[in-house]
Amino acid sequence: MRSRVALLGAVIVAAASLSVVTAVTAGTPASTSALHHHARPIELSVSGRHLVDASGRAVQLNGFSHSGSEYACAQGWGIFDGPVGNKAIAAMTSWHPQIVRVPLNEDCWLGINGVKPRYGGAAYRSAIRSYVRRLEDHGLDVDLELHWSAPGATLATGQSPMPDADHSPPFWTSVANTFGGDHAVVFELFNEPHGVSWSCWLNGCTVNGYQAVGMQALLNAVRGTGADNIVLAGGIGWSNDLSKWLAHEPHDALHQLGAVAHVYNFSACNHATCWKHKYLKVARHVPLVTTELGDNSCTGGYVRRYMRWADRHGISYLAWAWNTWNCKSGPAIISSYDGSPTNLGKSIRAHFRARY
């Protein structure tokens, strides 16, 4: 997410939403009659342009991001922002999501660059593993994504233009070794690439004085562990620009790769004409997942339009964010971790529930 919320002196980043549809084809309206909440998470894989379940049926996901695990650890006051126990997850499931996006910080995961030991390294990894397990126990899939990164000895305290060659590949090697083979977990390689060319996006380059690594190298790091999980890659322009995604698609011998879009009312590609000409082109070839969807006007009208459009084309979406920030600067979809929605959240919750 391009606009940021200051929280305890730091910046907060974006979110997303997803829900389940059976027998969806891109370009075909999704039926809501077959929707139901799953007692167990969906074992996800890619078949052609679709996400599919273990039976090979196409699925369209809905959900949201729970931000915090990318910044609390680096700021030195915790691992999560908000509760993550069973009661808090039950509040999430009352909205009928199918997936929750968990942003990660590479320095916290690796325990480097001055992160406090009680919030980084083994403690951080254990906390993330436990949270993922609880989410799955409640029937939810999980999107793990690299949100904050930084090169060398610099502490990761914000959104970088691109992942760094120093730490991002070993981060993904470790994450893939931890969750590889768990097909309820998908890997989103990097939050919001920006300020770079498509060539740099794919193969890396020097950016802001550091060596950036491209999406191909990160995908290779995941696959090098033997992990066959779905991998997602967002475009350039803060993951809003997919204009040349297909021409620069990373090579995945397993064909378990999907594209990511971030869509906000303040984004460049923020209207149906752009979605039709740029997003549908990608969605006809690979699964497209909108891992961040939001509206800083907080009225909900914009996200309703996008969700309805995405439903017609079998495109998954996750709302930003399951946090209690100020909606206009967040934007946040809840006012309390008991699941009470903001005005923006009311539209999202109603749409999710209507699909069941």
HELIX and SHEET records of a PDB file:
HELIX    1   1 ALA A   72  GLN A   75  1                                   4    
HELIX    2   2 ASN A   86  THR A   93  1                                   8    
HELIX    3   3 GLU A  106  LEU A  110  1                                   5    
HELIX    4   4 ALA A  122  ASP A  137  1                                  16    
HELIX    5   5 SER A  168  PHE A  179  1                                  12    
HELIX    6   6 TRP A  198  ASN A  203  1                                   6    
HELIX    7   7 MET A  215  ARG A  223  1                                   9    
HELIX    8   8 ILE A  236  SER A  239  1                                   4    
HELIX    9   9 LEU A  246  HIS A  248  5                                   3    
HELIX   10  10 ALA A  272  CYS A  274  1                                   3    
HELIX   11  11 TRP A  275  TYR A  279  3                                   5    
HELIX   12  12 LEU A  280  ALA A  283  1                                   4    
HELIX   13  13 GLY A  301  HIS A  313  1                                  13    
HELIX   14  14 ASN A  343  ALA A  354  1                                  12    
SHEET    1   A 2 VAL A   5  LEU A   7  0                                        
SHEET    2   A 2 ALA A  10  ILE A  12 -1                                        
SHEET    1   B 3 SER A  45  SER A  47  0                                        
SHEET    2   B 3 HIS A  50  VAL A  52 -1                                        
SHEET    3   B 3 ALA A  58  VAL A  59 -1                                        
SHEET    1   C 9 ASN A  62  SER A  65  0                                        
SHEET    2   C 9 ILE A  99  ASN A 105  1                                        
SHEET    3   C 9 ASP A 141  TRP A 148  1                                        
SHEET    4   C 9 VAL A 185  GLU A 188  1                                        
SHEET    5   C 9 VAL A 231  GLY A 234  1                                        
SHEET    6   C 9 LEU A 257  TYR A 264  1                                        
SHEET    7   C 9 LEU A 288  GLY A 294  1                                        
SHEET    8   C 9 SER A 316  ALA A 319  1                                        
SHEET    9   C 9 ASN A  62  SER A  65  1                                        
SHEET    1   D 2 CYS A 205  VAL A 207  0                                        
SHEET    2   D 2 TYR A 210  ALA A 212 -1                                        
END                                                                             
